[in-house]
Amino acid sequence: SKQVNAKIEAYSTGGCFTEKSANSILFASPRLEFDDLPQYCNSVNENILLTQAKDTSSFTGNGYYYGDGIVNNNFFNPSVASSGNHLIYYKYTLSNGCADSVSKNIKVGIQPTVNAGPDETILQGGITQLTATVIGGDNLLYTWSPGTGLSNTAILNPDAFPAQDTYYTLNAVNNDGCSN
């Protein structure tokens, strides 16, 4: 804290003048920084310790986070927040009682639901179309593995003509970067 003397002077349109002096005490206030928060998928059901916000004033105090998905003041749980954009706040209070807060946006993406379709039986040398479905997100990218015996590994419903019994796995990634 620092004591300062403040003087106020007031003038009227008629030329009258008055002044008043007072001593005031100035207290330090927090200087907050808040780094960008990473994106998560709504399938993540764990408490992630947040360390992106801090006070740079070098004075002692305590801070905590609050907002959608915040657990125990310092953790973020994407599945608690659910998909969408959320504001996360950080409030820091110095030991002198002065406080400030900052906020950052965090995006929680949608986890796609993937179904590779029913098991298929074909005769050797035969062909069948895989009937997969994917729900969740936009601009989905598909990857089938293994790629042997498929007409295209990057489409949802490729034709399958394996030379032997084959177990295919479908991975889908949406524009949120979430995959399943």
Secondary structure, DSSP 8 states (H G I E B T S, - for coil): -EEEEEEEEEE-TTS-EEEEEEEEEE-----EEE-----EETT--S-EE--SEEE-S---EEEEEEETTEETTTEE-HHHH-SEEEEEEEEEEETTS-EEEEEEEEEEE---EEE--------TT--EE---EEESSSS-EEEEES-TTBS-TTSSS-EE--SS----EEEEE-TTS-B-
